[in-house]
């Protein structure tokens, strides 16, 4: 065991309240959520920042010592990677996202994000001789049952980067301005604070994600566990009783992050009052609408880049009959849907 001075602490470890001087053991684990100290081995010109627990982005430089957590990623754009099958001090692995998820990269969109950043494992961060895992500082536990009937406003997408956070932020702003008390949850995706902080910037009084359940990334997590994590996140707000919970689903419904099993759950479906779907193109929007209708949770509104001009809006209207909403040219006619459903 030795003391290591950390230069940067990743946001995925936020609940552990790590200091910049921590004990490090050469004994490590390949378990999801294991917290490691690692040395950055190279400089990069793109995708070269780490999100800190404050939400601030900090540029990574060669030889920086950083705190990260083991996890998986299956991004359509960016990096895909898995947990290492074995791991020891001095092994080289990769940083898979800016939130501090580390693993073995298997695929990358090199044109957009470059090659994955290589990091050398110095050891596991420990306290009182015990190897730390982000699961040691949970805010909530997975739950078998949903324990409240708080209305849900959900945003789903055809893929990552389809506009979900942008439209959720505008909806939050509008509802907050008319006096609604809102909570926020991100129940699928890969660990980072950016989307939650955006929710809070626009009016959510508190937000949680799967990270607060000790899960660094929901990639390749079992369907059963994903439903339990989502219910645990929603149950977390039972005591504070918001008027509604804004729920964002990271990735698309057909990705490997567990979106579909959550959307299919009858208890969760029962509480949904408004369902916004986001897509980048008409085909994605139409397919999203069809798939959501099949599982019994139809879209109410389509948003995202597909609605950036009248061409996409007309195609969507003709094909689905659904209302469209563009976050960069917002209208409030969707509020009639919310008001009508709150009165039921």
Buried (B, 14 or more C-beta within 10 A) or exposed (E): EEEBEBBBBBBBBBBBEBEEEBBBBEEBBEEBBBBBBBBBEBEBEEBBBBBBBEBEBBEBEEEBBBBBBBBBBBBBEBBBBBBBEEBEBEBEBBBBBBBBBBBBBBEBBEEEBBBBBBBBBBBBBBEEEEBBBBBBBBBBEBBEEBBBEBBBBBBBBBBBBBBBBBBBBBBBBBBBEEEBBBBBBBBBBBBBBBBBBBBBEBBBBBBBBBBBBBBBBBBBBEEEBBBBBBBBBBBBBEEEEBEBBBBBBBBBBBBBBBBBBBBBBEBBBEBBBBBBBBBBBBEBBBBBBEBBEEBEBBBBBBBBBBBBEEEBBEBBBEBBEBBBBBBEEBEEEBBEBBEEBEEE
